[in-house]
Amino acid sequence: MRVTNLYENKKPVISMEFFPPRNEAAEKTFGATIDNLSTLQPDYMSITFGAGGSDRDGSYQAVNQVMVEKKHPTVAYLAGYGLGPDEITEILDRYKALGVETIFVIRGDKPRGDDFSPHPDSFPYASDIIAFIKDRYDFTLGCAGYPEGHIDAESLEKDIEYLKLKVDNGAEYVVAQYFYDNAFFFEYVRKCRAMGINVPIIPGIMPVYTVKMTQMLSKVCGSSIPADLQGRLDAVDAEDKEAVLNLGIDFAAEQCRGLLKEGVDGLHFYTMDRSRSTTDILSRLKDENLL
């Protein structure tokens, strides 16, 4: 399954992202979550990849389970931080043998802990990894974009220059980091187009799951919490899980309505390996004939 074929022939494309289960308890619920969300008939699912290749086998097994065993169109992530060319080749050869046709490429973060030593020939940027893969494989490649700028970037404009390099080196579609103010996304797309980036740019949707998670991810990812959302968070009891979840569903549904009305190419849901929020949001949008 080549993602670019979907974006050329369907609008909007609905995709969902999962991370491989990290323990026995998560393994028991992972398959059920996939099955629950598959009833919504997403166009594809993507599986993330641990920092520094720390969970490469888990990612491979998750891709195998979703794509081969459950027969869902699947994209495999590759986070190349610290990996040498031979390690990247080994990972890609396994995915190629499995039948994967689309790889989503990010640099990724340095693994936690002091015992990680990056390979001396590792690639410093995602654009370098993309160029390496494009020269050697026939995968369709995707990459990440950051509507508020990457947390390490000196400016949004400079970050968009780096995105242009990723596209020039072979990336054929972009999935945007999540945001809670659609204005960030629309302005980002405008600036990207002005820079000559003409591939599909897909908004990432991260519903509020818990107050604590939302605050933590905002700091880690650099996605700001606008006053409107912060006011809603302040007005709800953070310990009332049901109320917080419903708040997140309502807010994300509003975001999606605004994005769809502007004709976005797709919606990419960061599920956090949970099913209810994404299910409720998409069900509302379908009931409203927006999908």
KEFIKOL-935733 format. One record per residue: residue in three letters; x, z, y of N, C-alpha, C in turn; residue number from 1. Coordinates in steps of 0.2 Angstrom, whole numbers, plus 5000, padded with zeros to 4 digits. Atoms other than C-alpha are relative to their C-alpha. Last residue first. Layout:
N
(site "Ala",(X,Z,Y),(X,Z,Y),(X,Z,Y),NUM);
...
This chain:
291
(site "Leu",(4995,5003,5005),(4916,5029,5060),(4996,4996,4995),291);
(site "Leu",(4993,5001,4996),(4908,5034,5077),(5005,4997,4995),290);
(site "Asn",(4999,5007,5000),(4890,5033,5069),(5007,4998,5004),289);
(site "Glu",(5001,5003,4993),(4886,5050,5075),(5002,4993,5000),288);
(site "Asp",(5007,4999,4998),(4884,5056,5057),(4998,4997,5007),287);
(site "Lys",(5004,5005,5004),(4901,5048,5053),(4992,5001,5002),286);
(site "Leu",(4999,5007,4997),(4909,5058,5067),(4996,4994,4996),285);
(site "Arg",(5003,5001,4994),(4901,5074,5061),(5001,4993,5003),284);
(site "Ser",(5007,5001,5002),(4907,5071,5043),(4995,5000,5007),283);
(site "Leu",(5002,5006,5002),(4924,5068,5049),(4993,4999,4999),282);
(site "Ile",(4999,5005,4994),(4925,5084,5059),(4998,4993,4998),281);
(site "Asp",(5006,4999,4996),(4917,5094,5044),(5001,4996,5006),280);
(site "Thr",(5006,5002,5003),(4929,5087,5031),(4994,5001,5005),279);
(site "Thr",(5000,5007,5000),(4944,5089,5042),(4994,4997,4997),278);
(site "Ser",(5001,5003,4993),(4940,5107,5045),(5000,4993,5000),277);
(site "Arg",(5006,5000,4997),(4936,5111,5027),(4999,4997,5007),276);
(site "Ser",(5005,5005,5000),(4950,5104,5017),(4994,5000,5005),275);
(site "Arg",(5006,4997,5000),(4966,5113,5019),(4995,4995,5001),274);
(site "Asp",(5002,4999,5007),(4983,5107,5015),(4994,5004,4999),273);
(site "Met",(4997,4994,5002),(4989,5109,5033),(4998,5002,4993),272);
(site "Thr",(5004,4996,5004),(4977,5095,5036),(5002,5007,4999),271);
(site "Tyr",(4996,4995,5003),(4986,5086,5050),(4996,5006,4996),270);
(site "Phe",(5001,4993,5001),(4974,5072,5052),(5005,5004,4997),269);
(site "His",(4995,4997,5005),(4979,5055,5058),(4999,5008,5000),268);
(site "Leu",(5000,4992,4999),(4965,5046,5068),(5004,5002,4994),267);
(site "Gly",(5001,4995,5006),(4966,5027,5069),(5000,5007,5002),266);
(site "Asp",(4999,5004,5006),(4968,5011,5080),(4998,5005,4994),265);
(site "Val",(4994,4999,5003),(4961,5020,5096),(5000,4996,4993),264);
(site "Gly",(4998,5006,5004),(4946,5011,5104),(5007,5001,4996),263);
(site "Glu",(4994,5004,4997),(4944,5022,5119),(5003,4995,4996),262);
(site "Lys",(5004,5003,4995),(4927,5029,5112),(5005,4995,5004),261);
(site "Leu",(5003,5005,5003),(4937,5034,5097),(4997,4995,5005),260);
(site "Leu",(4995,5004,5002),(4949,5045,5107),(4997,4993,4997),259);
(site "Gly",(4997,5003,4994),(4935,5054,5116),(5005,4994,4998),258);
(site "Arg",(5005,5004,4997),(4925,5057,5100),(5003,4996,5006),257);
(site "Cys",(5000,5006,5004),(4941,5063,5091),(4995,4995,5004),256);
(site "Gln",(4994,5004,4999),(4945,5076,5105),(4999,4993,4996),255);
(site "Glu",(5000,5003,4993),(4927,5082,5104),(5006,4996,5002),254);
(site "Ala",(5005,5005,5000),(4928,5084,5085),(4999,4997,5007),253);
(site "Ala",(4998,5006,5003),(4944,5093,5087),(4995,4994,5000),252);
(site "Phe",(4995,5003,4995),(4937,5106,5099),(5003,4993,4997),251);
(site "Asp",(5004,5002,4994),(4921,5109,5088),(5005,4996,5005),250);
(site "Ile",(5004,5006,5002),(4932,5110,5072),(4996,4997,5006),249);
(site "Gly",(4995,5006,5001),(4944,5122,5080),(4997,4994,4998),248);
(site "Leu",(4998,5002,4993),(4930,5133,5087),(5005,4994,4999),247);
(site "Asn",(5006,5004,4997),(4922,5133,5070),(5002,4998,5007),246);
(site "Leu",(5000,5007,5003),(4939,5139,5062),(4995,4996,5003),245);
(site "Val",(4994,5004,4998),(4941,5153,5075),(5000,4993,4997),244);
(site "Ala",(5001,5002,4993),(4923,5159,5072),(5006,4996,5003),243);
(site "Glu",(5005,5005,5000),(4926,5159,5053),(4998,4998,5007),242);
(site "Lys",(4998,5007,5003),(4942,5168,5054),(4995,4995,5000),241);
(site "Asp",(5006,5003,5003),(4936,5182,5065),(5002,4993,4998),240);
(site "Glu",(5000,4998,5007),(4953,5191,5068),(4993,4997,4996),239);
(site "Ala",(4995,5003,5004),(4957,5181,5083),(4999,5002,4993),238);
(site "Asp",(4996,4995,5003),(4940,5187,5091),(5005,4996,4995),237);
(site "Val",(5001,4998,5007),(4935,5173,5102),(5004,5005,4997),236);
(site "Ala",(5007,4998,5000),(4934,5171,5121),(4998,5002,4993),235);
(site "Asp",(5001,4993,4997),(4953,5170,5123),(4993,5003,4999),234);
(site "Leu",(4996,4996,5004),(4954,5155,5111),(4999,5007,5002),233);
(site "Arg",(5004,5000,5006),(4940,5146,5121),(5004,5005,4995),232);
(site "Gly",(5006,4996,4998),(4950,5149,5137),(4995,5002,4994),231);
(site "Gln",(4997,4993,5000),(4966,5143,5129),(4994,5005,5002),230);
(site "Leu",(4999,4998,5007),(4957,5127,5124),(5002,5008,5000),229);
(site "Asp",(5006,5000,5003),(4951,5124,5142),(5000,5003,4993),228);
(site "Ala",(5004,4994,4998),(4967,5129,5149),(4993,5000,4997),227);
(site "Pro",(5003,5000,4994),(4977,5117,5139),(4996,5006,5002),226);
(site "Ile",(5007,4997,5001),(4988,5123,5124),(4997,4999,5007),225);
(site "Ser",(5003,4995,4996),(5004,5113,5125),(4993,5001,4998),224);
(site "Ser",(5007,5003,4998),(5012,5103,5111),(4997,5006,5004),223);
(site "Gly",(5000,5002,4993),(5031,5107,5111),(4993,4997,5002),222);
(site "Cys",(5001,5007,4999),(5032,5107,5092),(5000,4998,5007),221);
(site "Val",(4996,5004,5004),(5039,5124,5089),(5000,4993,5001),220);
(site "Lys",(4993,4998,4998),(5031,5134,5103),(5005,4995,4996),219);
(site "Ser",(4999,5002,4993),(5014,5126,5101),(5007,5000,5002),218);
(site "Leu",(4998,5007,5000),(5016,5128,5082),(5001,4997,5007),217);
(site "Met",(4993,5001,5003),(5017,5147,5084),(5002,4992,5000),216);
(site "Gln",(4995,4998,4995),(5002,5148,5096),(5007,4999,4997),215);
(site "Thr",(5000,5005,4994),(4991,5137,5085),(5005,5002,5005),214);
(site "Met",(4997,5006,5002),(4996,5147,5069),(5001,4995,5006),213);
(site "Lys",(4993,4999,5001),(4992,5164,5077),(5004,4993,4999),212);
(site "Val",(4997,4999,4994),(4975,5158,5083),(5008,5001,5000),211);
(site "Thr",(4999,4993,4998),(4971,5151,5066),(5003,5001,5007),210);
(site "Tyr",(5002,4997,5006),(4965,5134,5060),(5000,5008,5001),209);
(site "Val",(4998,4993,5000),(4964,5125,5077),(4998,5003,4993),208);
(site "Pro",(5005,4995,4998),(4963,5107,5072),(5003,5007,5001),207);
(site "Met",(4999,4994,5003),(4978,5096,5073),(4995,5005,5002),206);
(site "Ile",(5005,4995,4998),(4974,5078,5076),(5002,5006,4996),205);
(site "Gly",(5000,4995,5005),(4988,5065,5077),(4995,5006,5002),204);
(site "Pro",(5000,4993,4998),(4985,5050,5088),(5000,5005,4994),203);
(site "Ile",(5006,4996,5003),(4990,5033,5080),(5000,5007,5003),202);
(site "Ile",(4998,4993,4998),(5002,5021,5090),(4993,5004,4998),201);
(site "Pro",(5006,4995,4999),(5000,5003,5083),(5003,5007,5001),200);
(site "Val",(5003,4999,5006),(5015,4992,5087),(4995,5005,5001),199);
(site "Asn",(5006,5003,5001),(5018,4985,5104),(4997,5001,4993),198);
(site "Ile",(5002,4998,5006),(5032,4995,5112),(4993,4998,4998),197);
(site "Gly",(4999,5005,5004),(5038,4985,5127),(4999,5002,4992),196);
(site "Met",(4993,5000,5003),(5042,4999,5138),(5001,4994,4995),195);
(site "Ala",(4996,5002,4994),(5025,4996,5148),(5008,4999,4998),194);
(site "Arg",(5001,5007,4999),(5017,4998,5131),(5004,4997,5006),193);
(site "Cys",(4997,5004,5006),(5025,5014,5128),(4999,4993,5001),192);
(site "Lys",(4992,5000,4999),(5021,5021,5145),(5003,4996,4995),191);
(site "Arg",(4999,5005,4994),(5002,5016,5143),(5008,4999,5001),190);
(site "Val",(5001,5007,5003),(5002,5024,5125),(5002,4995,5006),189);
(site "Tyr",(4995,5002,5004),(5009,5040,5133),(5000,4993,4997),188);
(site "Glu",(4994,5002,4995),(4997,5040,5147),(5006,4999,4996),187);
(site "Phe",(5001,5006,4996),(4983,5039,5134),(5005,4998,5005),186);
(site "Phe",(5000,5006,5004),(4990,5052,5123),(4999,4994,5003),185);
(site "Phe",(4993,5001,5002),(4993,5065,5136),(5001,4994,4996),184);
(site "Ala",(4996,5004,4995),(4976,5062,5143),(5007,4999,4999),183);
(site "Asn",(4999,5007,5002),(4969,5067,5126),(5003,4996,5006),182);
(site "Asp",(5003,5003,4994),(4973,5085,5129),(5001,4992,4999),181);
(site "Tyr",(5006,4998,4999),(4976,5095,5114),(4996,4998,5006),180);
(site "Phe",(5001,4998,4993),(4991,5086,5107),(4993,5003,5000),179);
(site "Tyr",(5007,4997,4998),(4997,5082,5089),(5000,5002,5008),178);
(site "Gln",(5001,4993,5000),(5013,5072,5087),(4993,5002,5003),177);
(site "Ala",(4998,4996,4995),(5010,5053,5087),(4999,5008,4998),176);
(site "Val",(5005,4995,5000),(5010,5042,5072),(5002,5005,5005),175);
(site "Val",(4998,4994,4997),(5020,5026,5076),(4994,5005,4999),174);
(site "Tyr",(5006,4997,4997),(5019,5009,5067),(5002,5007,5002),173);
(site "Glu",(5006,5004,4999),(5031,4996,5062),(4994,5003,5002),172);
(site "Ala",(5006,4996,5001),(5048,5005,5063),(4994,4995,5002),171);
(site "Gly",(5004,5001,5005),(5062,4992,5061),(4993,5004,4998),170);
(site "Asn",(4996,4999,5006),(5077,4995,5072),(4996,4999,4994),169);
(site "Asp",(4995,5005,5001),(5068,4989,5087),(5004,5000,4994),168);
(site "Val",(5004,5006,5001),(5054,5001,5084),(5004,4994,4999),167);
(site "Lys",(5002,4999,5007),(5066,5016,5082),(4996,4993,4998),166);
(site "Leu",(4994,5001,5004),(5075,5010,5098),(4998,5000,4993),165);
(site "Lys",(4999,5008,5000),(5058,5009,5107),(5006,4998,4996),164);
(site "Leu",(5005,5003,5004),(5055,5027,5102),(5001,4992,4999),163);
(site "Tyr",(4998,4999,5007),(5072,5032,5109),(4995,4997,4995),162);
(site "Glu",(4995,5005,5002),(5067,5024,5125),(5003,5001,4993),161);
(site "Ile",(5003,5006,5002),(5051,5034,5124),(5005,4995,4999),160);
(site "Asp",(5002,5000,5007),(5061,5050,5123),(4996,4993,4998),159);
(site "Lys",(4995,5002,5005),(5070,5045,5138),(4998,5000,4993),158);
(site "Glu",(4998,5007,4999),(5054,5043,5148),(5006,4999,4995),157);
(site "Leu",(5005,5004,5004),(5047,5060,5141),(5003,4993,5000),156);
(site "Ser",(5006,5002,4997),(5063,5069,5147),(4995,4996,4996),155);
(site "Glu",(4998,4999,4993),(5079,5077,5141),(4994,4999,5005),154);
(site "Ala",(4999,5005,4996),(5072,5077,5123),(5001,5002,5008),153);
(site "Asp",(4993,5000,4998),(5074,5092,5112),(5002,4994,5005),152);
(site "Ile",(4997,4993,4998),(5056,5097,5111),(5007,5000,5002),151);
(site "His",(4997,4996,5005),(5051,5078,5109),(5003,5007,5003),150);
(site "Gly",(4993,5000,5000),(5040,5072,5124),(5003,5005,4994),149);
(site "Glu",(4998,4995,4995),(5022,5077,5128),(5008,5000,5000),148);
(site "Pro",(5004,5001,4993),(5015,5062,5119),(5003,5004,5005),147);
(site "Tyr",(5001,4993,4997),(5029,5063,5105),(4997,4999,5007),146);
(site "Gly",(4999,5000,4993),(5031,5048,5093),(4997,5007,5003),145);
(site "Ala",(5004,4996,4996),(5035,5048,5075),(5001,4999,5007),144);
(site "Cys",(4996,4995,4996),(5040,5034,5064),(4996,5004,5004),143);
(site "Gly",(5004,4996,4995),(5033,5022,5051),(5005,5005,5003),142);
(site "Leu",(4998,4993,4997),(5042,5010,5040),(4996,5002,5006),141);
(site "Thr",(5003,5000,4993),(5035,4996,5028),(5002,5007,5003),140);
(site "Phe",(5005,4995,4998),(5048,4996,5014),(4997,4998,5007),139);
(site "Asp",(5005,5004,4998),(5058,4980,5009),(4994,5005,5002),138);
(site "Tyr",(5006,5000,5004),(5074,4989,5007),(4995,4996,5004),137);
(site "Arg",(5000,4999,5007),(5092,4988,5012),(4994,5000,4996),136);
(site "Asp",(4995,5005,5002),(5094,4983,5030),(5001,5000,4993),135);
(site "Lys",(5002,5007,4999),(5078,4991,5035),(5005,4995,4997),134);
(site "Ile",(5005,5002,5005),(5083,5008,5027),(4998,4992,5000),133);
(site "Phe",(4997,5000,5006),(5099,5009,5037),(4995,4998,4994),132);
(site "Ala",(4995,5006,5000),(5091,5004,5053),(5003,5000,4993),131);
(site "Ile",(5004,5006,5001),(5077,5017,5050),(5004,4994,4999),130);
(site "Ile",(5003,5000,5007),(5090,5031,5047),(4996,4993,4999),129);
(site "Asp",(4995,5002,5004),(5099,5026,5063),(4998,5000,4993),128);
(site "Ser",(4999,5007,4999),(5083,5027,5073),(5005,4997,4995),127);
(site "Ala",(5005,5003,5005),(5079,5044,5065),(5001,4992,5001),126);
(site "Tyr",(5007,5002,4997),(5094,5050,5074),(4996,4997,4995),125);
(site "Pro",(5002,4995,4995),(5111,5059,5069),(4993,4999,5002),124);
(site "Phe",(5002,5004,4994),(5113,5050,5052),(4998,5005,5006),123);
(site "Ser",(5007,5000,4998),(5123,5059,5039),(4999,4997,5006),122);
(site "Asp",(5002,5007,4998),(5141,5054,5035),(4992,5000,5001),121);
(site "Pro",(4996,5003,4994),(5148,5071,5035),(4998,4993,5002),120);
(site "His",(4995,5005,5003),(5134,5078,5024),(5004,4997,5006),119);
(site "Pro",(5002,5007,5000),(5125,5092,5032),(5006,4996,4998),118);
(site "Ser",(4995,5004,4997),(5130,5110,5027),(4998,4993,5000),117);
(site "Phe",(5001,5007,5000),(5116,5122,5024),(5006,4996,5003),116);
(site "Asp",(4997,5003,5006),(5121,5140,5020),(5000,4992,5000),115);
(site "Asp",(4993,5002,4998),(5117,5147,5037),(5004,4997,4994),114);
(site "Gly",(4995,4997,5004),(5098,5148,5034),(5007,4997,5002),113);
(site "Arg",(4999,4994,4999),(5083,5137,5039),(5006,5003,4996),112);
(site "Pro",(5003,4995,5004),(5085,5119,5036),(5002,5007,5003),111);
(site "Lys",(4994,4997,5004),(5090,5108,5051),(4996,5005,4996),110);
(site "Asp",(4997,4994,4997),(5074,5099,5057),(5006,5002,4996),109);
(site "Gly",(5001,4994,5002),(5068,5081,5054),(5004,5006,5003),108);
(site "Arg",(4994,4997,5001),(5075,5064,5057),(4999,5007,4997),107);
(site "Ile",(4998,4996,4994),(5059,5056,5054),(5007,5003,4999),106);
(site "Val",(4993,4998,4999),(5054,5041,5043),(5001,5005,5006),105);
(site "Phe",(5000,4998,4993),(5037,5037,5036),(5007,5004,5001),104);
(site "Ile",(4996,4994,4999),(5040,5026,5021),(4999,5002,5007),103);
(site "Thr",(5000,4998,4993),(5027,5013,5015),(5004,5007,5000),102);
(site "Glu",(4998,5006,4996),(5028,5003,4999),(5001,5002,5007),101);
(site "Val",(5001,4999,4993),(5028,5017,4986),(5002,4994,5004),100);
(site "Gly",(5004,5004,4997),(5028,5010,4968),(4998,5001,5007),99);
(site "Leu",(5007,4997,5001),(5036,5024,4958),(4994,4995,5003),98);
(site "Ala",(5002,5000,5008),(5052,5014,4956),(4993,5002,4999),97);
(site "Lys",(5002,5007,5002),(5052,5012,4975),(4998,4999,4993),96);
(site "Tyr",(5007,5002,4997),(5050,5030,4978),(4999,4993,4998),95);
(site "Arg",(5006,4997,5004),(5064,5034,4966),(4993,4998,5002),94);
(site "Asp",(5001,5004,5007),(5075,5021,4974),(4995,5003,4996),93);
(site "Leu",(5004,5006,4999),(5071,5029,4991),(5000,4996,4994),92);
(site "Ile",(5007,4998,4998),(5077,5046,4986),(4996,4994,5000),91);
(site "Glu",(5003,4998,5006),(5093,5039,4978),(4993,5002,5001),90);
(site "Thr",(5001,5005,5005),(5097,5029,4993),(4997,5002,4994),89);
(site "Ile",(5006,5004,4998),(5094,5043,5005),(4999,4995,4995),88);
(site "Glu",(5006,4996,5001),(5106,5054,4995),(4994,4996,5002),87);
(site "Asp",(5002,5000,5007),(5119,5040,4994),(4994,5004,4999),86);
(site "Pro",(5003,5006,5002),(5118,5038,5013),(4998,4999,4993),85);
(site "Gly",(4995,5006,4999),(5121,5056,5017),(4997,4994,4997),84);
(site "Leu",(5000,5004,5006),(5107,5068,5021),(5005,4995,5000),83);
(site "Gly",(4995,4997,5004),(5109,5081,5035),(5002,4996,4994),82);
(site "Tyr",(4995,4996,4997),(5093,5077,5043),(5005,5002,4995),81);
(site "Gly",(4993,5001,5002),(5084,5063,5034),(5006,5004,5003),80);
(site "Ala",(4997,4996,4995),(5066,5068,5033),(5008,5000,4999),79);
(site "Leu",(4993,4998,5001),(5058,5055,5022),(5003,5003,5007),78);
(site "Tyr",(4996,4999,4995),(5039,5054,5021),(5007,5000,4998),77);
(site "Ala",(4995,4995,5002),(5030,5045,5007),(5004,5001,5007),76);
(site "Val",(4994,5001,4997),(5014,5036,5011),(5004,5006,4999),75);
(site "Thr",(4995,4995,4998),(5000,5035,4999),(5006,4998,5004),74);
(site "Pro",(4994,5003,4996),(4985,5025,4994),(5004,5005,5004),73);
(site "His",(5001,5000,4993),(4975,5036,4982),(5006,4996,5004),72);
(site "Lys",(5001,5007,4998),(4976,5033,4963),(4998,4999,5007),71);
(site "Lys",(5007,5000,4996),(4974,5051,4958),(4998,4993,5003),70);
(site "Glu",(5005,4996,5004),(4988,5051,4945),(4993,4999,5003),69);
(site "Val",(5000,5003,5007),(4999,5037,4953),(4994,5004,4996),68);
(site "Met",(5000,5007,5000),(4997,5040,4972),(4999,4997,4993),67);
(site "Val",(5005,5003,4995),(4992,5058,4974),(4999,4993,4998),66);
(site "Gln",(5007,4997,5001),(5001,5066,4959),(4995,4996,5004),65);
(site "Asn",(5002,5002,5006),(5016,5055,4961),(4993,5002,4998),64);
(site "Val",(5002,5007,5000),(5017,5058,4979),(4998,4997,4994),63);
(site "Ala",(5006,5000,4996),(5016,5077,4976),(4998,4993,5001),62);
(site "Gln",(5005,4999,5005),(5030,5075,4962),(4993,5000,5004),61);
(site "Tyr",(5001,5006,5005),(5041,5066,4974),(4994,5002,4995),60);
(site "Ser",(5003,5005,4996),(5038,5079,4988),(4999,4994,4995),59);
(site "Gly",(5007,4998,4999),(5042,5093,4976),(4996,4995,5004),58);
(site "Asp",(5003,5000,5007),(5058,5085,4970),(4992,5001,5001),57);
(site "Arg",(5001,5007,5002),(5063,5082,4988),(4997,4999,4994),56);
(site "Asp",(5006,5001,5005),(5060,5100,4993),(4999,4993,4998),55);
(site "Ser",(5000,4994,5004),(5076,5105,5002),(4995,5000,4995),54);
(site "Gly",(5001,5002,5007),(5079,5087,5007),(4999,5006,4996),53);
(site "Gly",(4994,5001,5004),(5087,5093,5023),(4999,4998,4993),52);
(site "Ala",(4994,5001,4996),(5070,5099,5029),(5006,5000,4996),51);
(site "Gly",(4997,4994,4998),(5056,5096,5016),(5007,4999,5004),50);
(site "Phe",(4994,5000,5003),(5047,5080,5015),(5004,5006,5003),49);
(site "Thr",(4994,4998,4996),(5029,5077,5020),(5006,5001,4995),48);
(site "Ile",(4997,4994,5003),(5016,5068,5009),(5006,5001,5004),47);
(site "Ser",(4993,5000,5000),(5004,5055,5017),(5003,5007,4998),46);
(site "Met",(4998,4993,4999),(4986,5050,5013),(5008,5000,5000),45);
(site "Tyr",(4994,4998,5003),(4978,5033,5016),(5002,5008,5001),44);
(site "Asp",(4997,5006,5001),(4962,5025,5021),(5007,5001,4996),43);
(site "Pro",(4995,5002,4995),(4952,5041,5019),(5004,4994,4998),42);
(site "Gln",(4997,5007,5000),(4937,5040,5008),(5005,4998,5005),41);
(site "Leu",(5001,5003,4994),(4928,5056,5013),(5003,4993,5001),40);
(site "Thr",(5007,5002,5000),(4927,5061,4995),(4998,4997,5007),39);
(site "Ser",(5000,5007,5002),(4946,5060,4995),(4992,4998,5000),38);
(site "Leu",(4999,5005,4994),(4946,5076,5005),(4999,4993,4998),37);
(site "Asn",(5005,4999,4995),(4939,5087,4991),(5000,4995,5006),36);
(site "Asp",(5006,5002,5002),(4950,5079,4978),(4994,5001,5005),35);
(site "Ile",(5000,5008,5000),(4965,5081,4988),(4994,4997,4998),34);
(site "Thr",(5000,5003,4993),(4961,5099,4991),(5000,4993,5001),33);
(site "Ala",(5007,4999,4998),(4957,5102,4973),(4999,4998,5007),32);
(site "Gly",(5004,5005,5003),(4974,5095,4968),(4993,5000,5002),31);
(site "Phe",(4998,5007,4997),(4983,5106,4980),(4996,4995,4998),30);
(site "Thr",(5005,5002,4996),(4974,5122,4975),(5001,4993,5003),29);
(site "Lys",(5007,5000,5003),(4983,5126,4959),(4995,4998,5005),28);
(site "Glu",(5000,5006,5005),(5000,5120,4966),(4993,5000,4997),27);
(site "Ala",(5001,5006,4996),(4998,5132,4981),(4999,4994,4995),26);
(site "Ala",(5007,4999,4997),(4997,5147,4969),(4998,4994,5004),25);
(site "Glu",(5005,5001,5006),(5012,5141,4959),(4993,5001,5003),24);
(site "Asn",(5000,4995,5005),(5023,5139,4975),(4994,4999,4995),23);
(site "Arg",(4994,4996,5000),(5028,5127,4988),(5000,5005,4995),22);
(site "Pro",(5001,4993,5002),(5014,5114,4986),(5007,5003,4999),21);
(site "Pro",(5000,4999,5007),(5019,5097,4994),(5000,5008,4999),20);
(site "Phe",(4993,4998,5002),(5014,5095,5012),(5000,5002,4993),19);
(site "Phe",(4999,4994,5004),(4999,5085,5017),(5007,5002,4999),18);
(site "Glu",(4993,4998,5001),(4994,5072,5030),(5000,5007,4996),17);
(site "Met",(5000,4993,5001),(4977,5063,5031),(5007,5002,4998),16);
(site "Ser",(4995,4998,5004),(4973,5045,5037),(5001,5008,5000),15);
(site "Ile",(5000,4993,5001),(4958,5037,5044),(5005,5002,4995),14);
(site "Val",(4997,4998,5007),(4960,5019,5050),(5001,5008,5000),13);
(site "Pro",(4993,4996,5000),(4949,5015,5065),(5002,5001,4993),12);
(site "Lys",(5000,4996,4995),(4948,5000,5064),(4994,5004,5001),11);
(site "Lys",(5006,4995,4999),(4952,4989,5050),(5001,5005,5006),10);
(site "Asn",(5007,5003,5003),(4962,4973,5046),(4994,5005,5001),9);
(site "Glu",(5001,5007,4998),(4979,4974,5056),(4992,4998,4998),8);
(site "Tyr",(5001,5000,4992),(4980,4993,5055),(4998,4993,5002),7);
(site "Leu",(5006,4996,4998),(4977,4993,5036),(4999,4999,5007),6);
(site "Asn",(5006,5004,5002),(4990,4979,5033),(4993,5003,5002),5);
(site "Thr",(5001,5004,4995),(5002,4990,5043),(4995,4995,4998),4);
(site "Val",(5004,4997,4995),(5000,5004,5031),(4999,4995,5005),3);
(site "Arg",(4996,5001,4993),(5007,4994,5017),(4996,5002,5005),2);
(site "Met",(5004,5000,4994),(5000,5000,5000),(5004,5000,5006),1);
